[in-house]
Amino acid sequence: MKTEILNIANPISAEAAERAGASLKAISGVHDVSFLDSPARLYARIDDAAPTRAELVAALNKAGVLVDDERKPHAGGCCGGCGG
């Protein structure tokens, strides 16, 4: 298992976050999705082999949620969540 962090490009409502989470949970290999709103991001617990980050981003785009895919440097200590 691994965790994929998907930074949301624009603020979204709780309802939009719920729809986005449901669209990710519908993908085989996604086990859990949680939403944090400041800054807006989704955490997806997924199998090691599948799905790919591109598949997750595509599902969110289809649900109307845009992902900020730019990798930003860490501003402090590493949490280990991004694998960077």
C-alpha positions as CSV (number, residue, x, y, z in Angstrom):
1,M,0.0,0.0,0.0
2,K,1.0,3.6,-0.6
3,T,-0.5,7.0,-0.2
4,E,-0.9,9.4,-3.2
5,I,-1.3,13.0,-2.3
6,L,-3.3,15.0,-4.9
7,N,-3.2,18.8,-4.4
8,I,-6.4,20.4,-5.6
9,A,-5.8,23.4,-7.9
10,N,-8.8,25.5,-6.7
11,P,-10.8,25.5,-3.4
12,I,-13.7,23.1,-3.6
13,S,-16.9,22.6,-1.6
14,A,-17.4,19.7,0.8
15,E,-19.9,18.3,-1.7
16,A,-17.4,18.4,-4.6
17,A,-14.8,16.8,-2.3
18,E,-17.2,14.0,-1.5
19,R,-18.0,13.4,-5.3
20,A,-14.3,13.5,-6.0
21,G,-13.6,10.9,-3.3
22,A,-16.4,8.7,-4.6
23,S,-14.9,8.8,-8.1
24,L,-11.5,7.7,-6.8
25,K,-13.0,5.0,-4.6
26,A,-14.7,3.5,-7.7
27,I,-11.3,2.7,-9.1
28,S,-10.0,-0.8,-8.5
29,G,-7.0,-0.6,-6.1
30,V,-8.1,2.5,-4.2
31,H,-8.8,1.6,-0.6
32,D,-9.4,4.9,1.2
33,V,-9.7,8.6,0.3
34,S,-9.6,11.5,2.7
35,F,-9.9,15.2,2.1
36,L,-8.1,18.1,3.8
37,D,-9.3,21.6,2.9
38,S,-6.4,24.0,3.8
39,P,-4.7,23.7,1.4
40,A,-7.2,21.6,-0.6
41,R,-5.8,18.1,-1.2
42,L,-6.9,14.5,-1.3
43,Y,-5.0,11.5,0.1
44,A,-5.7,8.2,-1.6
45,R,-4.5,4.9,-0.1
46,I,-3.8,2.7,-3.1
47,D,-2.2,-0.6,-4.0
48,D,1.5,-0.5,-4.8
49,A,1.0,-1.6,-8.4
50,A,-2.2,0.2,-9.4
51,P,-3.8,2.6,-10.1
52,T,-1.3,5.1,-11.5
53,R,-1.3,8.7,-10.5
54,A,-2.4,9.6,-14.0
55,E,-5.5,7.4,-13.6
56,L,-6.3,9.2,-10.3
57,V,-5.8,12.6,-11.9
58,A,-8.0,11.7,-14.9
59,A,-10.8,10.5,-12.6
60,L,-10.7,13.7,-10.7
61,N,-10.7,15.8,-13.9
62,K,-13.7,13.9,-15.1
63,A,-15.4,14.7,-11.8
64,G,-14.6,18.4,-12.4
65,V,-11.8,18.7,-9.9
66,L,-8.5,19.9,-11.2
67,V,-5.2,18.7,-9.7
68,D,-2.2,21.0,-9.2
69,D,0.4,18.5,-10.4
70,E,3.4,20.8,-9.9
71,R,5.8,19.3,-7.3
72,K,6.7,22.0,-4.8
73,P,9.8,21.8,-2.7
74,H,9.3,20.9,1.0
75,A,9.1,23.9,3.3
76,G,10.4,21.9,6.3
77,G,10.8,18.4,7.5
78,C,9.8,15.5,5.4
79,C,6.7,13.5,6.3
80,G,7.6,10.7,3.9
81,G,4.1,10.9,2.3
82,C,5.2,11.9,-1.2
83,G,8.2,9.6,-1.6
84,G,10.4,12.7,-2.4
